[in-house]
Amino acid sequence: MSRSVRRIIFIVFVLCFIATSIAVTLFAAGYRYNVTKQRFEKTGLIRVESVPRDAIIFVNGKQVRERTPARLARLLPGEYVVRLEKTGYLPWERRLEVQSGVVTFAGEIKLFRDEVPTLAVPGEIRSLSLSPDGNSLAYALQKPTGTEVWMRNLSQNTDELILQKKPSAPESRASGKPETVAFSRSKHGDVLITISGEVRQYFLASGNNPSPLLDLQKNRAPLARVAWGTDEETLEGFVRTVPGRGTLLRINQKTGERTVIASPVPEEVYLRNEVLYAILGTASAPRLTRRNVGAASAQTVLSLPAGAYSFLRSREPHLTLFNARDSRVLVIEPENETPLRLTLSAKETRWQDGGELLSWNDFEIWTSDAARGESRLLARYGETVRSAALHAGWPYLFGGWGNLIRAIDLDTREPRNVVELVKATEIRDFTIGADGKKLYFTGTIGNTKGIFSLQLR
C-alpha cells in the first residue's frame, strides 16, 4: 500500500473520528439531526403519568417500550399524538407539543373504566338526588297509580318508599300542568322535596332516617316558597299575604313549627347573616337592596338592568340572581366597591366546593372565578346541554348532551382530551358519587327506562 493511500485512509479516519465525536457530543447534550429541517436541534421530552399505572404508550401511532409512568426522551421539537391504552379502560389520546430543552408534562391522566351502564332502578324516573356523603339516592318514580318518592341505600342496595302521592283529581288540574318533583339537599343530607302542580307541596326527609316525612304545609298557612338558608342547614319559608309581599319564616326541621324572621317583606328576598337582600322597584328599573332584620329602611346595593329577577342558591360572600327575561345570571358581591362581578348567559348554575361557579346554557359550559371576575369556556357543542358537573377528585368536567355523557379534561392546553362515557337512547339527568367512583343517570337505554349506574374507576 503506497504512502499516499495510507495518508488518505488516515485523513478519512480522522474526519470520521471528528464527525463521530461531534455527533456523540451533540447526542449527549440532547441534540438530534432533524432530516426535514436539515440541521441539529436540541430535543425535548414528554413525562407521562397515569392512574392506573402500567398503561401502554403509543407515540404517533407506534408503540414504545416504556409504560406509564415514563419519560419519552430525545424527541425533536414538534407535535406528537400520545395515546395510552390499558385493558379494561377507555383509551386516552392527546396531541402534545414538544419544545427544545423543555419537559412537556402529561400528568394526572385518569383512565376511565371501560364499562357498560347497569340498571339500578327500573321505571319512569322524574328526578334524582345524591346525598353529600354519597351513601343514599333519593328519586321520584312515576307510576299509573301516582308519584312515589324512594330513598336508596347505596351501600346495601335497599330501597325505602317514603312518599306515595296519588294523581290529582281531574277537577283540580284545570291548567293541565303535570306535577314535577324536585329535591334539594342540606349539607348534612336532609332532603327537601318539592312537588309542584296545581298546589305546591313541601316535605322534609331526614338523611339518616327518611321516614316518616314531615309535611311542611299541613294545617298551616300555605307556603309560597321553601329553601335552605345560606348556611345550608336551616330551612326558610315564605308565606304570601298580598301579591308580591309576605312573611319570611324559619322552619323547625323536626316539628315544622314556624318562627317569623321578618314581615312584611318583598317576595324576592334573601337572608344572610341577619341581613335581608331584596329586589325592589319596577321591572324596567329594578334594584338590589339590603337592610338589617328589624330595620325600617333599606339601602340600594346596585341598580339592575331591566328584568324579572329571582335569587339562586349562592355561596358567601356572593349573591346569585337570575333574570328570567333574558336568561342571564348576575353574580354580585355586596361589600365590594364594584358589586357586579359577573354577568353570565346561563340557564343553570352550581357553586363548587372550591368556590368556583359552574354554569351552562343551551350549548356552552363555563366555569367562573367570581372573586376575580373571570370566566373560562370549558365546552361548546351544537347540542343542548342537559346537565353538567365537575368531578370531585379528578380534573374533569362531565357534561350531558342529548343522548351522550362526555368527560372533558380541564387542562388549559388545546385540544383537550374528550371521553365519551355513555351513549344511550335518552339521558335526562346525571350525578356523580361523592367518592368519584360511580356515575348515576336517568334515561333510557334501548327500551329500558330507569336509573343506571356506571363504574368510572
Summary of the structure (lengths in Angstrom):
residues: 457
radius of gyration: 30.1
end to end distance: 73.6
largest distance: 121.7
contacts: 1360
relative contact order: 0.08
helix: 6%
strand: 55%
